[in-house]
Amino acid sequence: FLLFGFKQGWACLFGGLIAPSLNVGNGLRANDVRFPAGQPILIDLRGLTSGGDIVMRNLGRANGPRKVCQLIMTQARIAGAVDCSGARLVLDIEATPKSNCLADEDPAALQLGRADIAGDVTLTTIGDNRFEAIGGANLGGARIGGQLWCIEARFENPGADAFVLDRIKVANSVFLKADKHRFEATGEVRLIGARIDGQLTCDGACFSNPGGDALSMDRAEINS
């Protein structure tokens, strides 16, 4: 169930956004969206078709921290770019049903697996807000026609998958790098079978996964 309210120039959503197979002809822009304080957020746009950009900056930031803020765009078809700069996505595994992902996937705070995106994917800092995925991000099998930007991003899922890029195909470069803050991944970063037709840049990045592999790149192909 979805309700929109407007106050002082910003939008307020109650109950999340559950819209599998949604078709948005010219794209979707939802920056600085507010939810009731403390309420779990689920944005389920699996199977989305978009003729333009998907922009959701600072998602999960307004009205203070919360236990759950999950974004699902598995198998989306997007003719533009995806920009989630400044978002703080959080997965509570105990509160997230397995039905929130495909049968062969594990839940993640950001699920973008098998998506087809014509432009860039941007998961970076905007203003004072870093992009964060607490509970990991899964872009396995995605096709990106532009670049993947993860400058200063933070991915956290200790002892499990922090950032899954298995079998991803990127037509340009991938940036997992620092600026004012480091790129940080706690948990495993996976690029198994990935193909990147540009550079893979990890300047100033920090990969850690005590007791397990921090970075896995078996059969990856980097064509810079």
KAPE-V763232 format. One record per residue. N is the residue number from 1. SS is DSSP state (H for helix, E for strand, L for the rest). Layout:
# KAPE-V763232
n=N ss=SS
n=N ss=SS
This chain:
# KAPE-V763232
n=1 ss=L
n=2 ss=L
n=3 ss=E
n=4 ss=E
n=5 ss=E
n=6 ss=E
n=7 ss=E
n=8 ss=L
n=9 ss=L
n=10 ss=E
n=11 ss=E
n=12 ss=E
n=13 ss=E
n=14 ss=E
n=15 ss=L
n=16 ss=L
n=17 ss=E
n=18 ss=E
n=19 ss=L
n=20 ss=L
n=21 ss=L
n=22 ss=L
n=23 ss=E
n=24 ss=E
n=25 ss=L
n=26 ss=L
n=27 ss=L
n=28 ss=E
n=29 ss=E
n=30 ss=L
n=31 ss=L
n=32 ss=L
n=33 ss=L
n=34 ss=E
n=35 ss=E
n=36 ss=L
n=37 ss=L
n=38 ss=L
n=39 ss=L
n=40 ss=L
n=41 ss=E
n=42 ss=E
n=43 ss=E
n=44 ss=E
n=45 ss=L
n=46 ss=L
n=47 ss=L
n=48 ss=L
n=49 ss=E
n=50 ss=E
n=51 ss=L
n=52 ss=L
n=53 ss=L
n=54 ss=E
n=55 ss=E
n=56 ss=L
n=57 ss=L
n=58 ss=L
n=59 ss=L
n=60 ss=L
n=61 ss=L
n=62 ss=L
n=63 ss=L
n=64 ss=L
n=65 ss=L
n=66 ss=L
n=67 ss=L
n=68 ss=L
n=69 ss=E
n=70 ss=E
n=71 ss=E
n=72 ss=E
n=73 ss=L
n=74 ss=L
n=75 ss=L
n=76 ss=L
n=77 ss=E
n=78 ss=E
n=79 ss=L
n=80 ss=L
n=81 ss=L
n=82 ss=E
n=83 ss=E
n=84 ss=L
n=85 ss=L
n=86 ss=L
n=87 ss=L
n=88 ss=E
n=89 ss=E
n=90 ss=E
n=91 ss=L
n=92 ss=L
n=93 ss=L
n=94 ss=L
n=95 ss=L
n=96 ss=L
n=97 ss=L
n=98 ss=H
n=99 ss=H
n=100 ss=H
n=101 ss=L
n=102 ss=L
n=103 ss=L
n=104 ss=L
n=105 ss=L
n=106 ss=L
n=107 ss=L
n=108 ss=L
n=109 ss=L
n=110 ss=E
n=111 ss=E
n=112 ss=L
n=113 ss=L
n=114 ss=L
n=115 ss=L
n=116 ss=E
n=117 ss=E
n=118 ss=L
n=119 ss=L
n=120 ss=L
n=121 ss=E
n=122 ss=E
n=123 ss=L
n=124 ss=L
n=125 ss=L
n=126 ss=E
n=127 ss=L
n=128 ss=L
n=129 ss=E
n=130 ss=L
n=131 ss=L
n=132 ss=E
n=133 ss=E
n=134 ss=E
n=135 ss=L
n=136 ss=L
n=137 ss=E
n=138 ss=E
n=139 ss=L
n=140 ss=L
n=141 ss=L
n=142 ss=L
n=143 ss=E
n=144 ss=E
n=145 ss=L
n=146 ss=L
n=147 ss=L
n=148 ss=E
n=149 ss=E
n=150 ss=L
n=151 ss=L
n=152 ss=L
n=153 ss=L
n=154 ss=E
n=155 ss=E
n=156 ss=E
n=157 ss=E
n=158 ss=E
n=159 ss=E
n=160 ss=E
n=161 ss=E
n=162 ss=E
n=163 ss=E
n=164 ss=E
n=165 ss=L
n=166 ss=L
n=167 ss=L
n=168 ss=L
n=169 ss=E
n=170 ss=E
n=171 ss=L
n=172 ss=L
n=173 ss=L
n=174 ss=E
n=175 ss=E
n=176 ss=L
n=177 ss=L
n=178 ss=L
n=179 ss=L
n=180 ss=L
n=181 ss=L
n=182 ss=L
n=183 ss=L
n=184 ss=E
n=185 ss=E
n=186 ss=E
n=187 ss=E
n=188 ss=E
n=189 ss=E
n=190 ss=E
n=191 ss=L
n=192 ss=L
n=193 ss=L
n=194 ss=L
n=195 ss=E
n=196 ss=E
n=197 ss=L
n=198 ss=L
n=199 ss=L
n=200 ss=E
n=201 ss=E
n=202 ss=L
n=203 ss=L
n=204 ss=L
n=205 ss=L
n=206 ss=E
n=207 ss=E
n=208 ss=E
n=209 ss=L
n=210 ss=L
n=211 ss=L
n=212 ss=L
n=213 ss=L
n=214 ss=L
n=215 ss=E
n=216 ss=E
n=217 ss=L
n=218 ss=L
n=219 ss=L
n=220 ss=L
n=221 ss=E
n=222 ss=E
n=223 ss=L
n=224 ss=L
